[in-house]
Amino acid sequence: MSSERTVSDDMGAGVQPRPLRDETASLRHEQNSAEVEAEPEQSLTDSKWIADGITAPREVLMVFVICMSQFCTQAAFAETLVLLHTIGASFGFSTSGSNTGQLAWLVAGFALTVGTFVLISGRLGDLFGYKRMLLIGYAWFAVWSVVGGLSVFSNYVLIVFARVLQGIGPALCLPNALAILGAVYPPGPKKALIFAFFGATAPVGAIAGAAVGSALAIVWWPWAFWALGIWLAVVGILGFAVIPDLPQTNSVFSTKSSRSWHTMAQELDLPGAVTGVVSLVLFNFAWNQASIVGWASAQTIATLILAVLIFVLFVYIELKASKPLLPLHAINGGMAFILVALGCGWAAFGIWILYLVQILQEIRHLSSLQTVANLAPLAVSGFIAAIFTGILLGPLRTKPPVLMILALASFTVGITLVATVPPDQIYWGQIFVSTVIMPFGMDMSFPAATLILSDAVKKEHQGIAASLVNTVVNYSISLGVGFAGTVEVNTRSVHYVELPDIRDNILANGLWEERAAAPRHGRPNSRAQFTLSTDP
């Protein structure tokens, strides 16, 4: 959930619209024909933006398709989250808390690939076209959503595998969807409004996905995945029809002679991309798997060592690459601090949403649909937070560091409220207040971090700043879930989920590690035990 600040500009004002086909044909003619060399090249300030040549109905549909990338990403995350135990039961998992670590892979695996592959998908869009990569992302997203549903006929490994690969779809869609908006619209109030709408679709998508998924699960949970796959296919087909063909701004592949594997490897920084992705995946796998097999296991230790070695190789490659995927010289101490703070905030969100659902379903014994009803304020509060953030950054000109402080405070308050909620408290107490506050942390932190990093780097590194923020946001959710699993395993008994243990888990990940490590023995009647059974 995010919004973006833009600076008002009169660029393109007073220019009479002409058909998009004429403009794109002219651009191709200027690029490929020697006859136009005598004509003066149009500058950016003299050119007409693509949005000026699109009819109103087509523009509405285009914005709809673009926003669906954010909507469906959050829907895919939320629908699986509220159905964790329903899915687990179909594969023979009991509803005991001892299985939470394994079931968490359905959430962590998706967030892992979204966060990992988003770093390179922007580069792919720059070189191969934003529209092309967006449509490929929708297609990939749809296929693996269908496979996720079909896994009911196989085993649990397949659905985890499908969820991990499903996350590559949003990773391809999100940065290229935003790039299309940036290429189509000039800076100004209209562009700011569309970006705010893009951010506001996130909480709506999460609640809608959870609600539809829970309703379909009454019939059979695979239909939640199949319905999402069908919808993504429809959106992709619509996008093919309504999104205009953008002019190719990168000349690397403008001629067939330049389309060699060597050129592509150099432009994409394939060695850096492969080593970077592999190291992040291995590290995350070890981090999440440790809660299942233990930190002292050979599997965890070997995977961590391999991840670190490959990451060192990645750093070496990036230092030597002519066009590095991640220009390390552009990252300074201030940027690193902001990224760490951002990561802590979004890790807290991942833990908050995962264990809030566990509290509602496994301690308060709510159904999936009742859980969605309890989370419904997220949609309203998230929409308000997105608009409020836009006002703070726009008319009120609030400084991004101030916004970042407010965001981290919201994360802290939200996760603390859930960590300390009594098991029998009414819904309108801490849980409701938490669902109202938490979206402000999400919707403020993303644009604040983006703007701080944007101001800290040179003009040629603006793209990598935005990519780093996207990567940290999604990757941290997955890391947070893994860290929470480790805390949970070490603070509860085998047969019971105890509310204070969940509190310890949440507080430990909310930067109160000393609370989780505090002695808890010799305090009879200080905790209530709840068996994890949904039997009547």
C-alpha positions as CSV (number, residue, x, y, z in Angstrom):
1,M,0.0,0.0,0.0
2,S,1.7,3.1,-1.1
3,S,1.3,6.5,-2.6
4,E,3.7,8.6,-4.5
5,R,4.6,12.3,-4.5
6,T,4.8,14.1,-7.9
7,V,5.7,17.7,-8.7
8,S,3.2,19.7,-10.7
9,D,4.2,20.7,-14.1
10,D,2.6,22.4,-17.1
11,M,4.3,20.1,-19.5
12,G,2.1,19.3,-22.4
13,A,-0.4,22.1,-21.6
14,G,-2.1,23.6,-24.6
15,V,-1.0,20.9,-27.0
16,Q,-3.9,19.7,-29.1
17,P,-4.4,15.9,-28.9
18,R,-3.8,13.8,-31.9
19,P,-4.4,10.0,-32.3
20,L,-2.0,7.7,-30.5
21,R,-1.5,5.7,-33.7
22,D,-0.1,8.8,-35.5
23,E,2.3,9.5,-32.7
24,T,3.7,6.0,-32.3
25,A,4.0,5.6,-36.0
26,S,5.9,8.9,-36.1
27,L,8.2,7.7,-33.4
28,R,8.9,4.5,-35.2
29,H,9.5,6.4,-38.4
30,E,12.0,8.7,-36.7
31,Q,13.9,5.8,-35.2
32,N,14.0,3.5,-38.3
33,S,14.0,5.8,-41.4
34,A,16.9,7.8,-42.6
35,E,14.6,10.3,-44.3
36,V,13.7,12.0,-41.0
37,E,17.3,12.9,-40.2
38,A,16.8,16.3,-41.7
39,E,13.9,17.0,-39.3
40,P,14.6,18.4,-35.9
41,E,14.2,15.9,-33.1
42,Q,11.3,16.6,-30.7
43,S,12.4,17.5,-27.2
44,L,10.6,16.2,-24.1
45,T,9.2,19.6,-23.3
46,D,7.8,20.0,-26.9
47,S,6.3,16.4,-27.2
48,K,2.8,15.4,-26.4
49,W,2.3,12.8,-23.7
50,I,0.7,9.5,-24.6
51,A,-2.3,10.1,-22.3
52,D,-3.3,13.1,-24.4
53,G,-4.1,10.7,-27.3
54,I,-6.2,8.2,-25.4
55,T,-10.0,8.2,-25.3
56,A,-11.6,8.5,-21.9
57,P,-13.1,4.9,-21.9
58,R,-9.8,3.5,-22.9
59,E,-7.9,5.5,-20.3
60,V,-10.3,4.3,-17.5
61,L,-9.7,0.6,-18.6
62,M,-6.0,1.2,-18.8
63,V,-5.8,2.6,-15.3
64,F,-8.0,-0.3,-14.1
65,V,-5.6,-2.9,-15.6
66,I,-2.6,-1.2,-14.1
67,C,-4.2,-1.0,-10.6
68,M,-5.2,-4.7,-10.8
69,S,-1.5,-5.6,-10.5
70,Q,-1.5,-4.1,-7.0
71,F,-5.1,-5.4,-6.2
72,C,-4.4,-9.0,-7.3
73,T,-1.0,-9.1,-5.5
74,Q,-2.6,-8.3,-2.2
75,A,-5.6,-10.5,-2.9
76,A,-3.3,-13.5,-3.5
77,F,-1.5,-12.8,-0.3
78,A,-4.6,-12.4,1.9
79,E,-6.7,-15.2,0.5
80,T,-4.0,-17.7,1.3
81,L,-3.4,-16.2,4.7
82,V,-7.0,-16.6,5.9
83,L,-7.2,-20.2,4.5
84,L,-3.9,-21.4,5.9
85,H,-5.5,-24.0,8.2
86,T,-8.1,-25.0,5.7
87,I,-5.4,-25.7,3.1
88,G,-3.3,-27.5,5.7
89,A,-6.1,-29.7,6.8
90,S,-6.6,-30.9,3.2
91,F,-3.0,-32.1,3.2
92,G,-3.2,-33.9,6.5
93,F,-1.9,-31.2,8.8
94,S,-3.6,-31.0,12.2
95,T,-4.6,-27.6,13.5
96,S,-2.0,-27.6,16.2
97,G,0.4,-24.7,16.6
98,S,3.3,-27.0,15.8
99,N,2.4,-26.9,12.1
100,T,2.4,-23.1,11.9
101,G,6.0,-23.0,10.7
102,Q,5.3,-25.3,7.8
103,L,2.0,-23.5,6.9
104,A,3.8,-20.1,7.0
105,W,5.7,-21.1,3.9
106,L,2.5,-20.5,1.9
107,V,2.8,-16.8,3.0
108,A,6.6,-16.5,3.2
109,G,7.3,-18.2,-0.1
110,F,5.0,-15.8,-2.0
111,A,6.5,-12.7,-0.4
112,L,10.0,-14.1,-0.9
113,T,9.8,-14.2,-4.7
114,V,7.9,-10.9,-5.0
115,G,10.7,-9.2,-3.0
116,T,13.5,-11.0,-4.7
117,F,12.6,-10.8,-8.4
118,V,11.2,-7.2,-8.3
119,L,14.8,-6.0,-8.3
120,I,15.5,-7.3,-11.8
121,S,12.0,-7.0,-13.3
122,G,12.4,-3.2,-13.7
123,R,15.5,-3.8,-15.7
124,L,13.7,-6.3,-17.9
125,G,11.0,-3.7,-18.5
126,D,13.5,-1.1,-19.5
127,L,15.0,-3.4,-22.1
128,F,12.1,-5.4,-23.4
129,G,9.2,-3.0,-22.9
130,Y,7.0,-2.3,-19.9
131,K,3.7,-3.5,-21.5
132,R,5.3,-6.8,-22.7
133,M,6.7,-7.5,-19.2
134,L,3.4,-6.6,-17.5
135,L,1.4,-9.0,-19.7
136,I,4.0,-11.7,-19.2
137,G,3.7,-11.1,-15.5
138,Y,-0.1,-11.5,-15.6
139,A,0.1,-14.7,-17.6
140,W,2.7,-16.2,-15.2
141,F,0.6,-15.1,-12.2
142,A,-2.5,-16.8,-13.7
143,V,-0.8,-20.1,-14.6
144,W,0.7,-20.6,-11.1
145,S,-2.5,-19.6,-9.4
146,V,-4.2,-22.4,-11.3
147,V,-1.4,-24.8,-10.4
148,G,-1.8,-23.9,-6.8
149,G,-5.4,-25.0,-6.9
150,L,-4.5,-28.2,-8.8
151,S,-2.1,-29.1,-6.0
152,V,-5.0,-30.5,-4.0
153,F,-4.7,-33.6,-6.2
154,S,-1.0,-33.9,-5.3
155,N,0.8,-32.9,-2.1
156,Y,1.8,-30.0,0.1
157,V,5.2,-29.6,-1.6
158,L,3.5,-28.7,-4.9
159,I,1.4,-26.0,-3.4
160,V,4.4,-24.4,-1.7
161,F,6.3,-24.7,-5.0
162,A,3.4,-23.1,-6.8
163,R,3.1,-20.2,-4.3
164,V,6.8,-19.5,-4.6
165,L,6.6,-19.4,-8.4
166,Q,3.3,-17.5,-8.2
167,G,5.2,-14.6,-6.6
168,I,7.3,-14.0,-9.7
169,G,4.1,-12.8,-11.4
170,P,3.5,-9.8,-9.2
171,A,7.3,-9.1,-9.2
172,L,7.1,-8.7,-13.0
173,C,3.8,-6.7,-12.8
174,L,4.3,-4.1,-10.1
175,P,7.4,-2.2,-11.3
176,N,6.3,-2.3,-14.9
177,A,2.8,-1.2,-14.1
178,L,4.2,1.9,-12.3
179,A,6.6,2.4,-15.2
180,I,3.7,2.5,-17.7
181,L,2.0,5.2,-15.6
182,G,5.2,7.2,-15.4
183,A,5.6,7.0,-19.2
184,V,2.0,7.8,-20.1
185,Y,1.2,10.7,-17.8
186,P,3.1,14.0,-17.3
187,P,3.9,15.2,-13.8
188,G,0.9,16.9,-12.3
189,P,-2.3,16.5,-10.1
190,K,-3.8,13.9,-12.4
191,K,-0.8,11.7,-12.2
192,A,-0.6,12.1,-8.4
193,L,-4.3,11.1,-8.1
194,I,-3.8,8.0,-10.2
195,F,-0.7,7.0,-8.1
196,A,-2.7,7.5,-5.0
197,F,-5.5,5.4,-6.4
198,F,-2.9,2.7,-7.2
199,G,-1.8,2.7,-3.6
200,A,-5.4,2.6,-2.3
201,T,-6.2,-0.5,-4.2
202,A,-3.9,-2.5,-2.0
203,P,-6.0,-2.8,1.1
204,V,-9.1,-3.1,-0.9
205,G,-7.5,-6.0,-2.8
206,A,-6.4,-7.7,0.4
207,I,-9.9,-7.7,1.9
208,A,-11.6,-8.5,-1.4
209,G,-9.3,-11.5,-2.0
210,A,-9.7,-12.8,1.6
211,A,-13.5,-12.4,1.4
212,V,-13.9,-14.1,-2.0
213,G,-11.4,-16.8,-1.2
214,S,-13.2,-17.6,2.1
215,A,-16.6,-17.7,0.3
216,L,-15.3,-20.0,-2.4
217,A,-13.6,-22.2,0.3
218,I,-17.0,-23.0,1.6
219,V,-17.4,-25.0,-1.6
220,W,-13.8,-26.1,-2.0
221,W,-10.7,-24.1,-1.3
222,P,-9.0,-24.7,-4.7
223,W,-11.6,-22.5,-6.3
224,A,-10.0,-19.5,-4.6
225,F,-6.9,-20.1,-6.6
226,W,-8.7,-21.0,-9.8
227,A,-10.9,-17.9,-9.7
228,L,-7.9,-15.7,-9.2
229,G,-6.2,-17.4,-12.2
230,I,-9.2,-16.9,-14.4
231,W,-9.5,-13.2,-13.3
232,L,-5.8,-12.6,-14.0
233,A,-6.2,-14.1,-17.5
234,V,-9.1,-11.8,-18.2
235,V,-7.2,-8.7,-16.9
236,G,-4.2,-9.7,-19.1
237,I,-6.3,-10.0,-22.2
238,L,-7.9,-6.6,-21.5
239,G,-4.5,-5.1,-20.9
240,F,-3.3,-6.3,-24.3
241,A,-6.2,-4.4,-25.9
242,V,-6.2,-1.1,-23.9
243,I,-2.6,-0.4,-22.9
244,P,-0.9,1.6,-25.6
245,D,2.3,0.5,-27.2
246,L,5.0,2.6,-25.6
247,P,7.9,3.9,-27.7
248,Q,11.1,1.9,-27.2
249,T,13.4,4.3,-25.4
250,N,16.3,1.9,-25.0
251,S,18.3,1.5,-28.2
252,V,20.2,-1.6,-27.2
253,F,17.8,-3.9,-29.0
254,S,16.7,-1.5,-31.7
255,T,18.5,-3.5,-34.4
256,K,18.8,-7.2,-34.9
257,S,22.6,-7.0,-35.0
258,S,22.6,-5.8,-31.4
259,R,20.4,-8.6,-30.0
260,S,23.2,-11.0,-29.2
261,W,23.4,-13.0,-26.0
262,H,26.5,-11.1,-25.0
263,T,24.7,-7.8,-25.3
264,M,21.7,-9.0,-23.4
265,A,23.9,-10.5,-20.6
266,Q,25.7,-7.2,-20.3
267,E,22.6,-5.0,-20.3
268,L,20.8,-7.3,-17.9
269,D,23.8,-8.0,-15.7
270,L,22.9,-11.7,-15.8
271,P,25.8,-12.8,-13.6
272,G,24.8,-10.3,-11.0
273,A,21.1,-11.1,-11.3
274,V,21.6,-14.8,-11.0
275,T,24.0,-14.6,-8.0
276,G,21.9,-11.9,-6.3
277,V,18.6,-13.8,-6.6
278,V,20.1,-17.2,-5.6
279,S,21.8,-15.7,-2.5
280,L,18.6,-14.0,-1.4
281,V,16.5,-17.1,-2.0
282,L,18.9,-19.4,-0.1
283,F,19.2,-17.0,2.8
284,N,15.5,-16.6,3.1
285,F,14.9,-20.4,2.8
286,A,17.4,-21.1,5.7
287,W,15.8,-18.3,7.8
288,N,12.2,-19.7,7.4
289,Q,13.2,-23.4,7.4
290,A,15.1,-23.0,10.7
291,S,11.9,-22.8,12.6
292,I,11.0,-26.3,11.3
293,V,14.3,-28.2,11.3
294,G,16.2,-26.0,13.9
295,W,19.0,-23.5,13.6
296,A,21.6,-26.2,14.6
297,S,20.7,-28.5,11.8
298,A,23.1,-29.2,9.0
299,Q,20.6,-28.1,6.5
300,T,20.2,-24.7,8.0
301,I,23.9,-24.1,8.5
302,A,24.9,-25.3,5.1
303,T,22.3,-23.2,3.3
304,L,23.3,-20.1,5.3
305,I,27.0,-20.6,4.5
306,L,26.2,-21.1,0.8
307,A,24.0,-18.0,0.7
308,V,26.7,-15.9,2.3
309,L,29.4,-17.2,-0.2
310,I,27.2,-16.5,-3.2
311,F,26.3,-13.1,-1.9
312,V,30.0,-12.3,-1.6
313,L,30.4,-13.4,-5.2
314,F,27.4,-11.1,-6.1
315,V,29.2,-8.1,-4.5
316,Y,32.4,-8.8,-6.4
317,I,30.5,-9.1,-9.7
318,E,28.6,-5.8,-9.1
319,L,31.9,-4.0,-8.3
320,K,33.4,-5.2,-11.6
321,A,30.3,-5.0,-13.9
322,S,30.1,-2.2,-16.5
323,K,26.3,-1.9,-16.0
324,P,25.6,-3.4,-12.5
325,L,22.2,-4.4,-11.4
326,L,22.9,-2.8,-8.0
327,P,25.5,0.0,-8.2
328,L,27.0,-0.5,-4.7
329,H,28.9,2.9,-4.9
330,A,25.5,4.6,-4.9
331,I,24.6,3.1,-1.5
332,N,25.8,5.1,1.6
333,G,25.3,4.8,5.3
334,G,22.2,6.9,5.3
335,M,20.5,4.8,2.7
336,A,21.4,1.6,4.5
337,F,19.9,3.0,7.7
338,I,16.6,3.9,6.0
339,L,16.4,0.5,4.3
340,V,17.0,-1.3,7.7
341,A,14.3,0.8,9.4
342,L,11.9,0.1,6.5
343,G,12.7,-3.6,6.7
344,C,11.9,-3.6,10.4
345,G,8.6,-1.9,9.9
346,W,7.4,-4.3,7.2
347,A,8.7,-7.3,9.0
348,A,6.5,-6.2,11.9
349,F,3.6,-6.0,9.4
350,G,4.2,-9.5,8.2
351,I,4.3,-10.8,11.8
352,W,1.3,-8.7,12.8
353,I,-1.0,-9.9,10.0
354,L,0.0,-13.6,10.3
355,Y,-0.4,-13.8,14.1
356,L,-3.5,-11.6,14.2
357,V,-5.2,-14.2,11.9
358,Q,-3.9,-17.0,14.1
359,I,-5.4,-15.3,17.2
360,L,-8.7,-14.7,15.5
361,Q,-9.0,-18.2,14.1
362,E,-7.2,-20.5,16.6
363,I,-7.8,-18.7,19.9
364,R,-11.1,-17.0,19.2
365,H,-12.2,-19.8,16.8
366,L,-13.6,-17.5,14.1
367,S,-14.3,-18.8,10.6
368,S,-12.5,-17.5,7.6
369,L,-15.4,-15.2,6.7
370,Q,-15.6,-13.9,10.3
371,T,-11.9,-13.3,10.2
372,V,-12.3,-11.2,7.0
373,A,-15.1,-9.2,8.7
374,N,-12.7,-8.5,11.6
375,L,-10.0,-7.3,9.2
376,A,-12.4,-5.2,7.1
377,P,-11.3,-1.9,8.7
378,L,-8.0,-2.4,6.9
379,A,-9.6,-1.5,3.6
380,V,-11.2,1.7,4.8
381,S,-8.3,2.8,6.9
382,G,-5.8,1.9,4.1
383,F,-7.7,4.0,1.6
384,I,-7.8,7.0,4.0
385,A,-4.1,6.6,4.8
386,A,-3.2,6.6,1.2
387,I,-5.1,9.8,0.5
388,F,-3.8,11.4,3.8
389,T,-0.2,10.6,2.9
390,G,-0.7,12.2,-0.5
391,I,-2.0,15.4,1.2
392,L,1.0,15.4,3.6
393,L,3.5,15.1,0.8
394,G,1.7,17.4,-1.5
395,P,-0.1,20.5,-0.2
396,L,1.3,20.3,3.3
397,R,4.9,19.6,2.1
398,T,5.7,17.3,5.0
399,K,9.4,16.3,5.0
400,P,9.9,12.5,4.2
401,P,11.9,11.9,7.4
402,V,9.0,13.1,9.5
403,L,6.7,10.8,7.6
404,M,9.1,7.9,8.2
405,I,9.0,8.5,11.9
406,L,5.2,8.6,11.9
407,A,5.2,5.3,9.9
408,L,7.5,3.5,12.3
409,A,5.5,4.8,15.2
410,S,2.3,3.4,13.6
411,F,4.0,0.0,13.0
412,T,5.1,-0.1,16.7
413,V,1.7,0.9,18.1
414,G,-0.2,-1.5,15.9
415,I,1.9,-4.6,16.6
416,T,2.0,-3.8,20.4
417,L,-1.8,-3.6,20.6
418,V,-2.1,-7.1,19.1
419,A,0.8,-8.4,21.3
420,T,-1.0,-7.4,24.5
421,V,-4.6,-8.1,23.6
422,P,-6.5,-10.2,26.2
423,P,-8.0,-13.4,24.8
424,D,-11.6,-12.4,25.8
425,Q,-11.5,-8.7,25.0
426,I,-14.3,-7.4,22.7
427,Y,-13.3,-6.8,19.1
428,W,-13.8,-3.0,19.3
429,G,-10.9,-2.8,21.7
430,Q,-7.2,-3.3,20.8
431,I,-7.8,-5.4,17.6
432,F,-10.0,-2.9,16.0
433,V,-7.7,0.0,16.9
434,S,-4.7,-2.0,15.6
435,T,-6.4,-2.5,12.2
436,V,-7.1,1.2,12.0
437,I,-3.5,2.3,12.9
438,M,-1.4,-0.3,11.0
439,P,-2.3,0.9,7.4
440,F,-0.8,4.3,8.2
441,G,2.6,2.6,8.8
442,M,2.4,0.9,5.5
443,D,1.1,3.8,3.4
444,M,3.5,6.3,5.0
445,S,6.7,4.3,5.0
446,F,6.8,3.3,1.3
447,P,6.6,6.8,-0.2
448,A,8.8,8.3,2.6
449,A,11.6,5.8,2.0
450,T,11.3,6.2,-1.7
451,L,11.7,9.9,-1.5
452,I,14.5,9.8,1.0
453,L,16.5,7.5,-1.1
454,S,15.6,9.4,-4.2
455,D,17.1,12.6,-2.7
456,A,20.2,10.7,-1.5
457,V,21.3,9.2,-4.9
458,K,22.3,10.8,-8.2
459,K,19.9,11.1,-11.1
460,E,21.2,8.1,-12.9
461,H,20.4,5.9,-9.9
462,Q,16.8,6.9,-9.3
463,G,15.5,3.6,-10.7
464,I,17.6,1.5,-8.4
465,A,16.4,3.5,-5.4
466,A,12.8,2.7,-6.1
467,S,13.6,-1.0,-6.8
468,L,15.5,-1.3,-3.5
469,V,12.4,0.0,-1.6
470,N,10.2,-2.6,-3.3
471,T,12.6,-5.4,-2.6
472,V,13.1,-4.5,1.1
473,V,9.3,-4.2,1.7
474,N,8.4,-7.6,0.3
475,Y,11.5,-9.5,1.3
476,S,11.2,-8.2,4.9
477,I,7.7,-9.6,5.2
478,S,9.1,-13.1,4.4
479,L,12.0,-12.7,6.8
480,G,9.7,-11.5,9.6
481,V,7.5,-14.5,9.2
482,G,10.6,-16.8,9.5
483,F,11.9,-15.0,12.6
484,A,8.5,-15.2,14.2
485,G,8.4,-18.9,13.6
486,T,11.7,-19.4,15.4
487,V,10.5,-17.3,18.4
488,E,7.2,-19.3,18.5
489,V,8.9,-22.7,18.4
490,N,11.2,-21.7,21.3
491,T,8.4,-20.1,23.5
492,R,5.6,-22.6,23.5
493,S,4.8,-26.2,24.4
494,V,4.2,-28.9,21.9
495,H,0.5,-29.4,22.5
496,Y,-0.7,-25.9,23.3
497,V,-0.7,-22.4,21.7
498,E,-0.6,-20.0,24.6
499,L,-1.5,-16.4,24.2
500,P,1.5,-15.0,26.1
501,D,3.7,-17.1,23.8
502,I,2.2,-15.4,20.8
503,R,2.7,-12.1,22.7
504,D,6.3,-12.9,23.2
505,N,6.6,-13.8,19.5
506,I,5.1,-10.5,18.3
507,L,6.9,-8.4,20.8
508,A,10.2,-10.0,20.0
509,N,9.7,-9.0,16.4
510,G,8.5,-5.5,17.4
511,L,12.0,-4.6,18.7
512,W,11.3,-5.8,22.2
513,E,13.4,-8.9,22.2
514,E,14.1,-8.7,25.9
515,R,10.4,-9.4,26.6
516,A,10.5,-12.7,24.8
517,A,13.7,-13.7,26.5
518,A,12.5,-12.8,30.0
519,P,12.0,-15.7,32.6
520,R,8.5,-16.9,32.5
521,H,8.6,-19.7,35.0
522,G,7.1,-19.6,38.5
523,R,4.1,-17.5,37.4
524,P,1.1,-19.7,37.9
525,N,-2.2,-18.5,36.5
526,S,-0.4,-15.9,34.5
527,R,-1.4,-17.4,31.2
528,A,-4.4,-19.0,29.7
529,Q,-4.0,-22.1,27.6
530,F,-6.0,-22.7,24.5
531,T,-6.1,-26.0,22.7
532,L,-6.0,-25.7,18.9
533,S,-9.0,-27.7,18.0
534,T,-11.8,-26.5,15.8
535,D,-14.0,-29.5,16.7
536,P,-17.4,-28.5,18.2
